[in-house]
């Protein structure tokens, strides 16, 4: 019997015993079939597999992080949340003095912003408008001095 079988396969077949149903092609013998895996044949599994393949093609494959990295990220997240909670509690527990100081600081900042805006407006105004306002001011000062004397 000469067949075109590679040496590796022929050696393996010479070691292993061949089943009896391979020799005869009778219809009476039931030939074994490969069993279907119920997990792979389920619709959910097929959909999930298809989605994973599509994501992998797009480059959106799920990141398989090591367990240590996951734990460290969770710890860091918890620390940040804890710090935020402590900060919020600190804001809640302010004394009356701190509240008054905060109000004063806010009013001073608003006044500084208004002064800054006024200075910018004065810088942006034309020269003749500045001169006119100066003349009005000097005239009012002169009129005020004449009335007092």
Secondary structure, DSSP 8 states (H G I E B T S, - for coil): ------HHHHHHHHHS---GGGT---SSS--------HHHHSHHHHHHHHHHHHHHHHT-------HHHHHHHHHHHHHHHHHHHHHHHHHHT--HHHHHHHHHHHHHHHHHHHHHHHHHHHHHS-HHHHHHHHHHHHHHHHHHHHHH-
